Amino acid sequence: MTKNIAPATRFPALLLSLMLIVSLSACTQEAKLDEVSKLSAELFTAIQNKDYDKALTFYSKEFFSLTSPNAWIDRLKDINSKLGDLQTIKLKSETASTIFSGRRFIFIYTNRYKNGPAKETVVFFQNIEKQEIKIHSHKIESSLLPGSRR
């Protein structure tokens, strides 16, 4: 025997289920943002310490398909020679979005180097099939860096 449930009683249950899903999704997104914030802090600590080999570990294979690891180290050293040592790291904004192939996290910083400021945009990506979060793009812009787009 099948019991018919009146539409009026199904709606609250459906609404409650949807609210629970959205709530859990937001918690997961917040947890991932915290994880990416920690990765970002570790990246900038490595850059501050001029530990470029350690910094490379945060970047994805996709990043290095456009720029070789040695070329990126050379770029970081060149930036350091022009801007001076990284002194202050200031997060301006962070956004997270879910796309078909995974999650993208965009962190924008207004950092202070010894010789002047720089805007840094770091895009992290987590592939839907993998748990690791890696940098797909890192753009450093400053008036002291001609041609600073990446």
C-alpha positions in Angstrom: 0.0 0.0 0.0 1.5 3.4 -1.1 0.8 6.3 1.2 0.2 9.6 -0.6 1.8 12.6 1.0 0.0 15.9 0.5 2.0 18.5 -1.4 1.8 20.9 1.5 3.7 18.5 3.7 6.3 17.7 1.1 7.3 21.3 0.6 8.7 22.0 4.1 10.8 18.8 3.9 12.1 19.7 0.5 12.9 23.2 1.7 14.7 21.9 4.8 16.7 19.5 2.7 17.8 22.3 0.3 18.7 24.6 3.2 20.8 21.8 4.7 22.7 21.2 1.4 23.4 24.9 1.0 24.6 25.2 4.6 26.9 22.2 4.3 28.3 23.5 1.0 29.0 26.9 2.5 30.9 25.2 5.4 32.9 23.2 3.0 33.7 26.3 0.9 34.8 28.1 4.1 37.0 25.2 5.1 38.7 25.2 1.7 39.2 29.0 1.8 41.0 28.5 5.2 43.1 25.8 3.6 44.0 28.0 0.6 44.8 30.9 3.0 47.3 28.6 4.8 48.9 27.5 1.5 49.2 31.1 0.4 50.8 32.1 3.7 53.3 29.3 3.3 54.0 30.4 -0.3 54.7 34.0 0.7 56.9 32.8 3.6 59.0 30.8 1.2 59.3 33.8 -1.1 60.2 36.1 1.9 62.9 33.6 2.9 64.1 33.3 -0.8 63.4 29.6 -0.6 62.4 29.4 -4.2 62.6 25.6 -4.4 60.0 25.4 -1.6 57.9 28.1 -3.4 57.8 25.9 -6.5 56.0 23.1 -4.6 52.8 25.2 -4.5 52.5 25.5 -8.3 50.7 23.1 -10.6 51.9 21.2 -13.6 49.6 23.5 -15.7 51.4 26.5 -14.4 54.7 25.0 -15.4 53.4 24.1 -18.9 53.6 27.8 -19.6 56.7 28.7 -17.6 59.4 26.3 -16.6 60.3 26.0 -12.9 63.8 27.5 -13.6 62.3 30.4 -15.5 59.8 31.1 -12.6 62.7 31.0 -10.1 64.6 33.5 -12.3 61.4 35.7 -12.4 61.0 35.6 -8.6 64.7 36.5 -8.2 64.3 39.3 -10.8 61.3 40.7 -8.9 63.2 40.6 -5.7 66.1 42.5 -7.3 63.7 45.2 -8.5 61.2 45.4 -5.6 63.5 44.4 -2.8 62.5 42.0 0.0 58.9 41.3 0.6 57.9 43.1 3.8 54.1 43.1 4.2 51.5 40.8 2.9 48.0 42.2 2.8 45.0 40.2 1.5 42.7 42.5 -0.4 40.1 40.0 -1.5 39.4 36.3 -1.9 36.8 34.6 -4.0 35.9 31.0 -4.5 33.8 29.4 -7.2 32.9 25.9 -8.2 33.2 25.2 -11.9 32.6 22.0 -13.9 36.1 20.7 -13.4 36.7 21.8 -9.8 37.1 24.7 -7.5 38.9 28.0 -8.2 40.2 30.3 -5.5 41.3 33.8 -6.4 43.4 35.7 -3.8 44.4 39.3 -4.5 47.1 40.9 -2.4 48.4 44.4 -2.1 51.9 43.6 -0.8 54.6 45.9 0.2 58.2 45.3 -0.8 61.2 47.3 0.3 61.2 49.5 -2.8 57.5 49.8 -3.3 54.1 48.1 -3.6 52.9 45.3 -5.8 49.5 43.8 -6.6 49.6 40.1 -6.7 46.8 37.8 -8.0 47.2 34.2 -7.1 44.7 31.7 -8.6 44.6 28.3 -6.9 42.7 25.4 -8.4 41.4 22.1 -7.0 40.6 19.6 -9.7 37.4 17.7 -9.0 39.3 14.4 -9.2 42.1 15.4 -6.8 42.2 16.8 -3.3 45.4 18.8 -3.8 45.1 22.5 -4.3 47.8 24.1 -6.5 48.5 27.5 -8.1 47.5 27.8 -11.7 48.3 31.5 -12.1 50.4 34.1 -10.2 50.5 37.6 -11.6 52.7 40.2 -10.0 52.2 43.8 -11.0 54.1 46.9 -10.0 55.1 50.2 -11.5 58.7 49.0 -10.8 58.2 45.9 -12.9 57.9 46.7 -16.6 56.0 44.0 -18.4 54.8 42.5 -15.2 51.8 40.6 -16.5 51.8 36.8 -16.3 
